[in-house]
């Protein structure tokens, strides 16, 4: 660790840390996990297997992990930010060598012997940690210089490139958007984003030619689902039917026809929100969105209360990450964007995605518990 980094913090014992935990926030997180369990129970036509029981067991273990992460001093996460990024990047590289091939030929998982994980999900957290650590040592005027942004740009591009090779377009989009948000929070000027956007638009034809066939079909059916209603357009067509058939108040728990008659595809993962909306109606969907909004907004408030730049950027970056999870999934199932395969946090079935989200919540709470910790920088903090 560079010698200019110093730490100054009040004495915090374990009991004090436990009392400082935001129990209202924890209850909101638990509510999301329980809603996910109920939705997966319904997706299996009123059975705990094969999805609800594993989901609830994993969630219970993840709550313990979340609280444990919250009690660890934020200076530890500061020191581990770069190593966590490097290890996760190595795992992404390992996926290309020894990854497990899944649907559509996607190679996204790696078997570590004792557990099988999807490194791209963990990278969403590791990238935020590493960028928060990098910008902690920079003044605002430094972040406006192009040469200062070269290193963080490479930190974003490296994992994004590995994820695109899997291929996993949805996660690649999330990584690039979270990275862009961190650059903006860190002080990068707006003209840089305009220039990158223009370059991306110019490269669109090249990107189109490099896309896989199923990815092209997703884009085409997004523009007009009716061109292949029983093929590539089937997912979004059935999703829209399920969303609309629920009406204002829904058909009732376990009474959704689109899901229980197996018209709704991937109802336990990417398209779990239409299942909820069909059974609970528009008001149920709005209630779930409101809960996600409270959780995301809480993270921003935690970031603004932190006395160190690392904590501020970490908390706000994790909140942006959660927002993107929800926004992309919702927009996808409503047909506002192409289907890119992004789960709904704590609701969709999936082990690594749940672990990544809960680790993020644990780090967020660590920022809150240790909000008065001051981490020195290359320059005086001035506070």
C-alpha positions as MATLAB code, in Angstrom:
seq = 'XXXXXXXXXXXXXXXXXXXXXXXXXXXXXXXXXXXXXXXXXXXXXXXXXXXXXXXXXXXXXXXXXXXXXXXXXXXXXXXXXXXXXXXXXXXXXXXXXXXXXXXXXXXXXXXXXXXXXXXXXXXXXXXXXXXXXXXXXXXXXXXXXXXXXXXXXXXXXXXXXXXXXXXXXXXXXXXXXXXXXXXXXXXXXXXXXXXXXXXXXXXXXXXXXXXXXXXXXXXXXXXXXXXXXXXXXXXXXXXXXXXXXXXXXXXXXXXXXXXXXXXXXXXXXXXXXXXXXXXXXXXXXXXXXXXXXXXXXXXXXXXXXXXXXXXXXXXXXXXXXXXXXXXXXXXXXXXXXXXXXXXXXXXXXXXXXXXXXXXXXXXXXXXXXXXXXXXXXXXXXXX';
ca = [
       0.000    0.000    0.000;
       1.466    3.472   -0.885;
       3.009    5.293    2.043;
       0.837    8.376    1.589;
      -2.290    6.447    2.616;
      -3.136    7.013    6.289;
      -6.119    6.056    8.426;
      -7.807    7.999   11.206;
     -10.915    6.543   12.797;
     -12.812    6.468   16.103;
     -12.537    3.345   18.229;
     -15.294    0.937   17.177;
     -15.957   -2.252   19.105;
     -18.024   -5.131   17.740;
     -21.034   -4.272   19.910;
     -21.009   -0.684   18.684;
     -20.814   -1.846   15.079;
     -23.783   -4.174   15.531;
     -25.831   -1.335   17.062;
     -24.845    0.901   14.148;
     -26.185   -1.550   11.561;
     -29.168   -0.161    9.604;
     -31.767   -2.718   10.628;
     -34.511   -1.062    8.586;
     -32.348   -1.491    5.480;
     -31.672   -5.123    6.394;
     -35.411   -5.733    6.748;
     -35.990   -4.263    3.273;
     -33.347   -6.598    1.846;
     -34.918   -9.584    3.641;
     -38.314   -8.575    2.234;
     -36.881   -8.694   -1.294;
     -35.421  -12.159   -0.701;
     -38.697  -13.478    0.700;
     -40.643  -12.041   -2.254;
     -38.201  -13.829   -4.526;
     -38.794  -17.089   -2.686;
     -42.569  -16.700   -3.000;
     -42.275  -15.934   -6.725;
     -40.097  -18.998   -7.313;
     -42.555  -21.116   -5.297;
     -45.287  -19.939   -7.640;
     -43.096  -20.483  -10.723;
     -42.861  -24.161   -9.734;
     -46.675  -24.387   -9.467;
     -46.725  -24.326   -5.682;
     -43.607  -26.375   -4.950;
     -40.459  -25.530   -2.986;
     -38.413  -27.458   -5.519;
     -36.547  -26.958   -7.737;
     -36.108  -23.209   -7.198;
     -37.686  -21.761   -4.036;
     -35.941  -23.956   -1.454;
     -32.382  -23.480   -2.833;
     -33.108  -19.760   -3.219;
     -34.176  -19.352    0.416;
     -31.253  -21.431    1.725;
     -28.780  -19.395   -0.304;
     -30.464  -16.197    0.774;
     -30.225  -17.109    4.455;
     -26.513  -17.818    4.071;
     -26.072  -14.603    2.071;
     -27.676  -12.535    4.840;
     -25.010  -13.826    7.236;
     -22.300  -12.964    4.680;
     -23.820   -9.502    4.180;
     -23.757   -8.708    7.901;
     -20.213  -10.087    8.220;
     -19.031   -7.820    5.391;
     -20.750   -4.855    7.060;
     -18.824   -5.390   10.310;
     -15.409   -5.510    8.591;
     -13.590   -2.190    8.792;
     -13.803   -0.121    5.625;
     -10.018    0.252    5.624;
      -9.801   -3.500    4.993;
     -11.993   -3.156    1.910;
      -9.860   -0.212    0.840;
      -6.730   -2.380    0.976;
      -8.439   -5.322   -0.738;
      -9.990   -3.314   -3.595;
      -7.188   -3.880   -6.112;
      -6.505   -7.529   -5.132;
     -10.248   -8.324   -5.399;
     -10.320   -6.797   -8.875;
      -7.192   -8.679   -9.965;
      -8.458  -12.049   -8.677;
     -11.869  -11.600  -10.314;
     -10.242  -10.561  -13.593;
      -8.096  -13.709  -13.418;
     -11.247  -15.780  -12.912;
     -12.791  -14.135  -15.984;
      -9.711  -15.089  -17.953;
      -9.991  -18.596  -16.529;
     -13.518  -18.879  -17.897;
     -12.078  -18.635  -21.418;
      -9.732  -21.544  -20.666;
     -11.788  -23.881  -18.484;
     -15.265  -22.387  -18.331;
     -18.489  -24.371  -18.457;
     -20.532  -23.944  -21.634;
     -24.219  -23.205  -21.103;
     -27.157  -22.064  -23.197;
     -26.526  -20.717  -26.709;
     -22.885  -21.771  -26.396;
     -22.240  -19.201  -23.679;
     -19.209  -19.924  -21.519;
     -19.811  -18.021  -18.282;
     -19.196  -20.340  -15.321;
     -16.039  -21.767  -13.830;
     -15.785  -24.738  -11.471;
     -13.422  -24.113   -8.554;
     -13.876  -27.640   -7.205;
     -15.871  -26.725   -4.108;
     -18.200  -24.293   -5.861;
     -19.229  -23.204   -9.339;
     -19.352  -19.436   -9.850;
     -20.009  -16.857  -12.543;
     -17.085  -14.396  -12.249;
     -18.806  -11.744  -14.359;
     -21.350  -11.193  -11.553;
     -18.595  -10.722   -8.962;
     -16.784   -8.324  -11.306;
     -19.683   -5.864  -11.011;
     -18.708   -5.408   -7.352;
     -14.935   -5.700   -7.781;
     -14.914   -3.041  -10.506;
     -16.754   -0.544   -8.299;
     -14.315   -1.232   -5.438;
     -11.238   -0.777   -7.638;
     -12.475    2.430   -9.259;
     -13.484    3.855   -5.867;
      -9.964    3.102   -4.605;
      -8.389    4.716   -7.685;
     -10.390    7.944   -7.544;
      -9.910    8.228   -3.786;
      -6.334    9.318   -4.495;
      -7.289   11.941   -7.087;
      -8.394   15.532   -6.799;
     -11.299   16.732   -8.961;
      -8.962   18.628  -11.291;
      -6.839   15.489  -11.749;
      -9.876   13.517  -12.883;
     -10.522   16.075  -15.606;
      -7.189   15.323  -17.261;
      -7.295   12.682  -19.974;
      -4.112   10.918  -18.856;
      -5.590   10.374  -15.392;
      -8.509    8.503  -16.950;
      -6.421    6.064  -18.972;
      -5.907    3.628  -16.079;
      -9.596    3.484  -15.002;
     -10.672    3.194  -18.651;
      -8.452    0.117  -19.014;
      -9.851   -1.253  -15.755;
     -13.315   -1.039  -17.310;
     -12.403   -2.301  -20.787;
     -10.478   -5.407  -19.655;
     -13.350   -7.228  -17.888;
     -15.879   -5.946  -20.432;
     -13.857   -7.539  -23.232;
     -13.640  -10.880  -21.390;
     -17.404  -10.841  -20.731;
     -18.175  -10.098  -24.393;
     -16.123  -13.147  -25.363;
     -18.330  -15.460  -23.253;
     -20.648  -13.989  -24.781;
     -22.697  -12.093  -22.163;
     -23.964   -8.849  -23.649;
     -26.152   -7.894  -20.687;
     -23.335   -8.041  -18.137;
     -20.938   -6.306  -20.549;
     -23.420   -3.438  -20.849;
     -23.745   -3.257  -17.062;
     -19.979   -3.197  -16.528;
     -19.509   -0.413  -19.064;
     -22.395    1.625  -17.648;
     -21.279    1.201  -14.026;
     -17.747    2.124  -15.081;
     -19.002    5.210  -16.910;
     -21.010    6.235  -13.829;
     -17.899    5.882  -11.645;
     -15.894    8.018  -14.080;
     -18.605   10.674  -13.941;
     -18.762   10.598  -10.132;
     -14.959   10.746  -10.061;
     -14.986   14.041  -11.992;
     -14.570   13.151  -15.675;
     -15.858   15.892  -17.978;
     -19.060   15.443  -19.935;
     -17.349   15.939  -23.319;
     -15.540   12.644  -22.787;
     -18.828   10.734  -22.604;
     -20.129   12.530  -25.685;
     -16.977   11.571  -27.595;
     -17.183    7.932  -26.472;
     -20.866    7.828  -27.420;
     -20.119    9.180  -30.880;
     -17.322    6.639  -31.330;
     -19.655    3.862  -30.219;
     -22.284    4.937  -32.734;
     -19.659    4.971  -35.485;
     -18.551    1.453  -34.501;
     -22.106    0.089  -34.481;
     -21.814   -1.588  -37.915;
     -18.665   -3.426  -36.805;
     -20.354   -4.472  -33.541;
     -23.375   -5.761  -35.481;
     -21.205   -7.989  -37.670;
     -19.450   -9.432  -34.614;
     -22.678  -10.290  -32.779;
     -23.877  -13.878  -32.522;
     -26.943  -14.948  -34.478;
     -29.227  -15.189  -31.450;
     -28.131  -11.702  -30.342;
     -29.015  -10.257  -33.756;
     -32.407  -11.956  -33.590;
     -33.025  -10.384  -30.182;
     -32.366   -6.908  -31.575;
     -34.551   -7.483  -34.658;
     -37.424   -8.903  -32.631;
     -37.104   -6.010  -30.184;
     -37.771   -3.661  -33.105;
     -40.660   -5.838  -34.306;
     -41.619   -8.907  -32.216;
     -44.241   -9.887  -34.781;
     -41.615  -10.954  -37.347;
     -41.013  -14.173  -35.393;
     -43.761  -14.535  -32.752;
     -43.094  -18.253  -32.166;
     -39.305  -17.989  -32.297;
     -37.040  -15.122  -31.250;
     -40.034  -12.855  -30.542;
     -41.774  -15.399  -28.316;
     -40.171  -14.271  -25.056;
     -41.159  -10.634  -25.267;
     -44.614  -11.364  -26.701;
     -45.498  -13.696  -23.816;
     -43.952  -11.293  -21.309;
     -46.183   -8.464  -22.520;
     -49.250  -10.711  -22.372;
     -48.444  -11.675  -18.768;
     -47.837   -8.047  -17.756;
     -51.130   -6.931  -19.258;
     -53.277   -9.825  -18.083;
     -52.629   -9.055  -14.409;
     -54.549   -5.788  -14.575;
     -54.549   -3.521  -11.544;
     -54.867   -6.106   -8.780;
     -53.648   -9.332  -10.378;
     -55.123  -12.813  -10.637;
     -53.971  -13.887   -7.197;
     -51.036  -15.858   -5.830;
     -50.519  -19.147   -7.735;
     -53.232  -18.183  -10.213;
     -51.155  -16.761  -13.064;
     -52.138  -18.474  -16.295;
     -49.206  -17.463  -18.502;
     -46.647  -18.885  -16.084;
     -48.544  -21.930  -14.794;
     -49.491  -23.030  -18.300;
     -45.817  -22.628  -19.291;
     -46.382  -19.923  -21.885;
     -43.985  -17.559  -20.081;
     -40.354  -18.601  -20.785;
     -37.499  -18.326  -18.258;
     -40.074  -17.497  -15.587;
     -37.655  -18.352  -12.777;
     -34.851  -16.081  -13.986;
     -34.971  -13.183  -16.458;
     -38.773  -13.086  -16.815;
     -39.810  -13.439  -13.200;
     -41.250   -9.913  -13.004;
     -44.061  -10.664  -15.517;
     -44.990  -13.647  -13.316;
     -45.223  -11.326  -10.293;
     -47.149   -8.683  -12.226;
     -49.666  -11.231  -13.510;
     -50.392  -12.546  -10.004;
     -50.126   -9.302   -8.025;
     -51.195   -6.824  -10.677;
     -49.883   -3.353  -11.412;
     -50.042   -2.323   -7.763;
     -47.929   -5.295   -6.742;
     -45.358   -4.424   -9.409;
     -45.313   -0.789   -8.277;
     -44.837   -1.883   -4.653;
     -41.833   -4.006   -5.644;
     -40.347   -1.152   -7.672;
     -40.869    1.190   -4.715;
     -38.981   -1.194   -2.449;
     -36.089   -1.332   -4.909;
     -36.155    2.478   -5.115;
     -35.881    2.836   -1.341;
     -32.942    0.417   -1.235;
     -31.118    2.226   -4.068;
     -31.778    5.692   -2.663;
     -30.613    4.577    0.773;
     -27.239    3.688   -0.730;
     -26.846    7.179   -2.176;
     -27.646    8.724    1.210;
     -25.059    6.459    2.865;
     -22.463    7.577    0.324;
     -23.153   11.263    0.931;
     -22.702   10.760    4.691;
     -19.275    9.141    4.358;
     -16.298   11.279    5.385;
     -13.923    9.661    2.911;
     -13.970    9.659   -0.871;
     -13.540    5.878   -1.098;
     -16.692    5.290    0.944;
     -18.648    7.901   -0.983;
     -17.773    6.461   -4.365;
     -18.173    2.863   -3.207;
     -21.677    3.396   -1.805;
     -22.938    5.465   -4.738;
     -21.352    3.101   -7.266;
     -23.006    0.074   -5.647;
     -26.342    1.907   -5.687;
     -25.921    2.630   -9.404;
     -25.109   -1.049   -9.933;
     -28.355   -2.112   -8.211;
     -30.341    0.483  -10.160;
     -28.957   -0.837  -13.454;
     -29.838   -4.429  -12.484;
     -33.452   -3.427  -11.906;
     -33.760   -0.937  -14.758;
     -32.327   -3.230  -17.439;
     -34.411   -6.212  -16.301;
     -37.627   -4.189  -16.147;
     -37.019   -2.479  -19.487;
     -36.171   -5.846  -21.039;
     -39.343   -7.652  -19.963;
     -41.472   -4.661  -20.999;
     -39.976   -4.655  -24.477;
     -38.286   -1.266  -24.076;
     -34.831   -2.715  -24.813;
     -33.676   -5.988  -26.425;
     -33.534   -9.115  -24.264;
     -29.996   -9.167  -22.844;
     -30.259  -11.639  -19.963;
     -30.021   -9.581  -16.753;
     -31.695  -11.082  -13.627;
     -33.863   -9.190  -11.151;
     -31.809   -8.873   -7.919;
     -32.840  -11.239   -5.093;
     -35.986  -12.190   -7.021;
     -34.620  -14.221   -9.939;
     -33.112  -17.649   -9.346;
     -29.315  -17.629   -9.344;
     -26.557  -18.239   -6.829;
     -23.664  -16.027   -7.940;
     -25.864  -13.052   -8.806;
     -27.456  -13.219   -5.340;
     -24.056  -13.489   -3.657;
     -22.733  -10.496   -5.606;
     -25.752   -8.347   -4.712;
     -25.563   -9.293   -1.018;
     -21.818   -8.616   -0.891;
     -22.596   -5.216   -2.371;
     -25.146   -4.573    0.374;
     -22.603   -5.657    2.980;
     -20.022   -3.212    1.623;
     -22.658   -0.494    1.567;
     -23.434   -1.060    5.238;
     -19.712   -1.112    6.032;
     -19.513    2.405    4.577;
     -22.352    3.454    6.890;
     -20.977    1.804   10.031;
     -17.518    3.299    9.412;
     -18.697    6.592    7.908;
     -16.499    8.660   10.248;
     -13.325    6.826    9.242;
     -10.924    9.173    7.449;
      -8.627    7.700    4.813;
      -5.754    9.997    3.869;
      -4.826   10.675    0.269;
      -1.941   11.999   -1.752;
      -3.327   15.464   -0.995;
      -4.853   16.848    2.237;
      -8.531   16.084    2.655;
      -9.404   19.544    3.875;
     -12.113   18.330    6.264;
];
